[in-house]
Each structure stands twice: as C-alpha cells, then as structure tokens.
Amino acid sequence: MDEKNQALQFAMKLIGLRRRSVFEIEERLKEKSYPDDVISYVIEELKRFKYLDDGTFAESFINDRINLRPCGKRLIERELRNKGISTETAKEKLDMLIDENKELELAQRLASKKIASIKDISDKNKIKRKLAAYLSSKGFSFDIIGQTLKNTLE
C-alpha cells in the first residue's frame, strides 16, 4: 500500500473515532512523519468527500460542549481556536448556536449545582464570590455572571 493510502486510512480511522478539525488531522499526520505533499493530498481528499469541514466540526463541538459539559462562549471559543478553528468561524457558529438566553440558562444550571456543593451557605458574600469565580472559570462573561448571581441568589 502506498504512503498516500496509508495516511488516508489513518486519517479515516481518526475521524471514525470522532469528528476532527483540519488542524487536528494535519497535526496527527505530521506526528506520523508524513511528508507535506501526502498531508495535503489527504486533507483535500477528506474535504472532497465531506469528511472534513471546520464549520461542521465547530457546530458539532459546540453542541457536544453545551449538552455534555456546559460552559460559556468564551471558553468554547478558546477551545475551538486550540483545535485550529478560525476566530471568525468560531464566533459565527457560537452566535448561531448560543444566544444570550441560552448562555444564561447554562450559567444558571451550573450555578445551581455549585451552590449545592458550597458548605457555608449562611455567608451570602462568600457564595457570590465562589459562584462568580466558578462561572468565570467556565468561560462566562461578566454580564452573564452578574445576571446569574442576581437570578440565583434572589
């Protein structure tokens, strides 16, 4: 079997496990020491057969993130950029899939769970600080955090 077909089979195996971005496939092929012309061939073939599309990957990633491990738009955007998705594509897909109400709903769901784990619930300021820090670490904006604290603690 020639090198191009080997590389293509390897990439197909990776995509069979889960969706991948163009960047992820390129990186994995580079790790296997495939030459640039083989990598280009594999990427083009995968795109041609619609196995590789960064827009579709971003949508799938965002939906998985919302449903499996909820977090804010800022964190999802950073994760998408780490996977080689352009800032424009990431923002476009995030705006399409997560509006402000959806993000607020996700933040409130996480805040409710977090409150249950806080030991001393008599100190309202302590709860606010912990919730704000937690939501910030999950990638929510200050506006969403403020609204969530207001809705959750009143």
C-alpha positions in Angstrom: 0.0 0.0 0.0 1.4 3.4 -0.9 2.1 6.2 1.6 -0.9 8.3 0.5 -3.4 5.5 1.0 -1.8 4.6 4.4 -2.1 8.2 5.5 -5.7 8.4 4.2 -6.6 5.2 6.1 -5.0 6.6 9.3 -6.9 9.9 9.0 -10.2 8.0 8.3 -9.6 5.9 11.4 -9.2 9.1 13.5 -12.4 10.6 12.0 -14.2 7.3 12.7 -13.5 7.8 16.4 -14.8 11.4 16.5 -15.1 14.5 14.3 -11.8 16.3 13.8 -10.7 19.7 12.5 -8.4 20.1 9.6 -5.7 21.3 12.0 -6.1 18.1 14.2 -5.7 15.8 11.2 -2.7 17.8 9.9 -1.0 17.6 13.3 -1.6 13.8 13.7 -0.3 13.2 10.2 2.8 15.3 11.0 3.4 13.3 14.2 3.4 10.2 12.0 6.1 11.9 9.9 4.2 12.0 6.6 5.5 14.5 4.0 3.7 17.7 3.4 2.5 16.6 -0.1 0.9 13.5 1.4 -0.7 15.6 4.2 -2.1 18.0 1.6 -3.5 15.1 -0.5 -5.2 13.5 2.5 -6.7 16.8 3.6 -8.1 17.6 0.1 -9.5 14.0 -0.3 -11.2 14.2 3.1 -12.7 17.7 2.2 -13.8 16.4 -1.2 -15.8 13.6 0.3 -17.1 15.9 3.1 -15.4 14.0 5.9 -13.5 17.1 6.9 -15.2 20.5 7.4 -14.2 23.0 10.1 -17.7 24.6 10.1 -19.4 21.3 10.7 -16.8 20.3 13.2 -17.3 23.6 15.1 -21.1 23.1 15.2 -20.7 19.6 16.5 -18.2 20.6 19.1 -20.3 23.4 20.4 -23.4 21.2 20.6 -21.4 18.5 22.5 -20.0 21.1 24.8 -23.4 22.5 25.6 -25.0 19.1 26.2 -22.2 17.2 27.9 -20.0 19.7 29.7 -21.8 23.1 29.7 -19.7 26.2 29.8 -19.6 29.8 28.4 -19.0 31.1 25.0 -15.5 32.4 25.9 -14.2 29.0 26.9 -15.7 27.3 23.9 -14.2 29.8 21.6 -10.8 29.3 23.2 -11.1 25.5 22.8 -12.1 25.9 19.2 -9.1 28.1 18.5 -6.9 25.5 20.1 -8.3 23.0 17.7 -7.3 25.2 14.7 -10.8 26.7 14.0 -10.6 30.3 12.8 -11.8 33.1 15.1 -14.4 34.1 12.5 -15.8 30.6 12.1 -15.9 30.1 15.9 -17.7 33.3 16.5 -20.2 32.7 13.7 -21.1 29.2 14.9 -21.2 30.3 18.6 -23.6 33.2 17.7 -25.7 30.9 15.7 -26.0 28.2 18.4 -25.8 30.0 21.7 -27.8 33.2 22.2 -27.7 35.2 25.4 -30.7 33.4 26.9 -29.2 30.0 26.2 -25.9 31.1 27.8 -27.7 32.5 30.8 -29.6 29.2 31.1 -26.4 27.2 31.1 -24.8 29.5 33.7 -27.8 29.2 36.0 -27.8 25.4 35.7 -24.1 25.3 36.7 -24.7 27.8 39.5 -27.5 25.8 41.0 -25.3 22.7 41.0 -22.4 24.7 42.5 -24.5 26.2 45.3 -25.4 22.7 46.5 -21.7 21.9 47.0 -20.9 25.1 49.0 -20.6 24.2 52.7 -21.3 27.5 54.4 -24.4 28.9 52.8 -25.1 31.4 55.5 -22.5 33.9 54.2 -24.1 35.4 51.1 -20.9 37.3 50.0 -18.9 34.1 50.2 -21.4 32.3 48.0 -21.3 35.2 45.5 -17.5 35.2 45.3 -17.4 31.4 44.9 -20.1 31.4 42.2 -18.6 34.3 40.3 -15.1 32.7 40.3 -16.6 29.3 39.3 -18.6 30.8 36.4 -15.7 32.9 35.3 -13.5 29.8 35.1 -16.2 28.1 33.0 -15.9 30.9 30.4 -19.0 33.1 31.1 -18.9 36.8 30.6 -19.2 39.3 33.4 -22.7 40.3 32.2 -23.9 36.7 32.3 -22.3 36.1 35.7 -23.9 39.2 37.1 -27.3 38.2 35.8 -26.9 34.7 37.0 -25.9 35.8 40.5 -28.9 38.2 40.6 -31.3 35.4 39.4 -29.9 32.7 41.6 -29.4 34.4 44.9 -32.6 36.5 45.0 
